[in-house]
Amino acid sequence: MGIKVILSISCGLVFIAAFIPYIRAIVREEARPRKATWLVWALGDIIILSGMLTKHTVSGLMVGAVIGATTTFLLSLKYGETGWTTRDKICLTLSGLAILLWLYFGDSNVGIAFSLIALAVAVWPTYVSAWVMPENEDRKAWVLFNVSNVLAIMAIPRLTFADVAPPIVFMAIDVPMLYLLFVHPYVQIDARPKAERMAGR
């Protein structure tokens, strides 16, 4: 077993581990995932993984993403919120286009590309939530997501679109959360008038 295979397996396990706090919160009814949102994320991850398989490659990152997102979606059927936002509809349309264009052009790279775009669009409400209420996000989970992404990039076996695009896009999606959770809250504090900071308010 080569080092890249070990890194790929490791990044998948780390990605799954990042979901554990959120899944525990759902089961305890401390969190209510949106059914539509997690359907989009699960479907997008499945399309990407399927596209990679047709290119005779696989990434532990995408295996972990499919397991985590699908598990969350299935739990949302019992514990989640209903309803569709405009963003959900746009992302689901992109996922549908990914499948149709894949079939039309006969190239799974098209499906991978459109699914990655859908995932990038779907994450924006999470950015907004973290900007306004960073305490609602699990910092450890997002650190683990980013660690998994780094391992996935190190595990890239070949310089092909199917191998390179998913970990790069996942990294681009997840890194901003580190700023929003670990830097932005303290920037806000430091931006207060000096008198307020000295008063400890």
C-alpha positions in Angstrom: 0.0 0.0 0.0 1.6 3.3 -1.2 1.8 6.5 0.8 -0.8 8.2 -1.4 -3.3 5.4 -0.7 -2.7 5.7 3.0 -3.2 9.5 2.8 -6.4 9.0 0.8 -7.9 6.6 3.3 -6.8 8.9 6.2 -8.5 12.0 4.7 -11.7 10.0 4.3 -11.7 8.9 7.9 -10.9 12.4 9.1 -13.7 13.8 6.9 -16.2 11.4 8.4 -15.0 12.2 11.9 -15.8 15.9 11.3 -19.4 15.0 10.8 -19.7 13.2 14.2 -20.4 16.3 16.3 -23.1 17.5 13.9 -24.7 14.1 13.6 -24.8 13.8 17.4 -26.4 17.2 17.7 -29.1 16.2 15.2 -29.9 12.9 17.0 -30.1 14.9 20.3 -32.4 17.4 18.5 -30.0 20.2 19.2 -29.7 20.9 15.4 -32.2 20.8 12.6 -30.7 20.2 9.2 -32.6 21.4 6.1 -33.7 18.4 4.0 -33.4 20.2 0.7 -29.9 21.5 1.5 -28.5 18.2 2.5 -30.2 16.5 -0.5 -28.3 18.9 -2.7 -25.0 18.2 -0.9 -25.5 14.5 -0.8 -26.5 14.3 -4.5 -23.6 16.5 -5.5 -21.1 14.4 -3.6 -22.5 11.2 -5.1 -22.3 12.6 -8.7 -18.6 13.6 -8.1 -17.7 10.3 -6.7 -19.5 8.5 -9.5 -17.6 10.6 -12.0 -14.3 9.8 -10.4 -15.1 6.1 -10.5 -15.8 6.3 -14.3 -12.3 7.9 -14.7 -10.9 4.9 -12.8 -9.9 6.9 -9.7 -11.3 7.4 -6.3 -10.6 9.7 -3.3 -11.1 9.0 0.3 -12.2 12.6 0.6 -15.2 12.0 -1.7 -16.0 8.6 0.0 -16.1 10.4 3.4 -18.1 13.3 1.9 -20.7 10.9 0.5 -21.0 8.9 3.7 -21.3 12.1 5.9 -23.7 14.0 3.6 -25.9 11.0 2.9 -26.1 10.1 6.6 -27.0 13.7 7.5 -29.7 13.8 4.7 -31.2 10.5 5.9 -31.3 11.9 9.5 -32.9 15.1 8.2 -35.9 13.1 6.9 -36.8 12.6 10.6 -35.2 15.5 12.4 -34.9 18.2 9.7 -36.7 21.2 8.4 -38.8 21.2 5.3 -39.0 23.8 2.6 -37.1 24.9 -0.4 -35.2 28.2 -0.8 -34.3 29.7 -4.2 -30.7 28.6 -3.5 -31.7 25.0 -3.0 -33.6 25.0 -6.3 -30.6 26.5 -8.1 -28.3 24.0 -6.6 -30.6 21.1 -7.4 -30.9 22.4 -11.0 -27.1 22.4 -11.3 -27.0 18.9 -10.0 -29.6 17.9 -12.6 -27.6 19.6 -15.3 -24.5 17.8 -14.2 -26.2 14.5 -14.9 -27.8 15.5 -18.2 -24.6 17.1 -19.6 -22.6 14.1 -18.4 -24.9 11.8 -20.4 -25.0 14.2 -23.4 -21.3 14.7 -23.8 -20.3 11.3 -22.4 -17.7 12.8 -20.2 -18.0 12.5 -16.4 -15.7 15.6 -16.0 -18.7 17.7 -17.0 -20.8 16.1 -14.2 -18.0 16.6 -11.7 -17.6 20.3 -12.7 -21.3 21.2 -12.4 -21.6 19.3 -9.1 -18.7 21.2 -7.7 -20.3 24.5 -8.7 -23.5 23.4 -7.0 -21.6 22.7 -3.8 -19.8 26.0 -3.9 -23.2 27.8 -4.3 -24.8 25.7 -1.5 -22.2 26.7 1.1 -22.9 30.5 1.0 -25.7 30.5 3.7 -23.2 28.7 5.9 -20.7 31.6 5.4 -23.4 34.1 6.3 -24.4 32.1 9.4 -20.8 31.9 10.5 -20.3 35.7 9.9 -23.3 36.6 12.0 -23.2 33.8 14.7 -19.9 32.0 14.6 -20.8 30.3 17.9 -23.4 28.2 16.1 -20.7 26.4 14.1 -18.5 23.6 15.4 -14.9 24.8 15.2 -13.4 21.3 15.6 -15.4 20.0 12.7 -14.3 22.7 10.3 -10.6 22.2 11.4 -11.0 18.5 10.6 -12.6 19.3 7.2 -9.6 21.4 6.3 -7.1 18.8 7.6 -8.9 16.2 5.4 -8.6 18.5 2.4 -4.9 19.0 3.0 -4.5 15.2 3.1 -6.6 14.8 0.0 -4.4 17.2 -1.9 -1.3 15.4 -0.8 -2.9 12.1 -1.9 -3.7 13.3 -5.5 -2.4 10.4 -7.6 -2.5 12.0 -11.1 -2.8 15.5 -12.5 -6.2 14.9 -14.1 -9.3 17.0 -13.7 -11.1 14.2 -11.8 -8.3 13.8 -9.4 -7.4 17.4 -8.8 -10.6 19.4 -9.0 -12.6 17.9 -6.0 -9.9 18.4 -3.3 -9.0 21.8 -4.6 -12.6 23.0 -4.7 -13.3 21.5 -1.3 -10.3 23.3 0.1 -11.5 26.6 -1.5 -14.9 26.1 0.1 -13.7 25.2 3.6 -10.8 27.5 4.2 -12.9 30.7 4.4 -14.7 29.1 7.4 -11.4 29.1 9.3 -11.3 32.9 8.9 -15.0 33.3 9.8 -14.7 31.1 13.0 -11.2 31.9 14.3 -10.3 35.4 13.0 -13.5 37.4 12.2 -15.0 37.3 15.8 -11.8 38.8 17.2 -11.5 41.4 14.5 -15.0 42.5 15.4 -14.0 42.8 19.1 -10.8 44.8 18.2 -12.9 47.1 15.9 -14.9 48.4 18.9 -14.0 51.9 20.2 -11.0 51.8 22.5 -13.0 53.0 25.6 -15.3 50.0 25.2 -12.4 47.5 24.9 -10.8 48.9 28.0 -14.1 48.6 29.9 -14.2 45.0 28.9 -17.7 45.4 27.3 
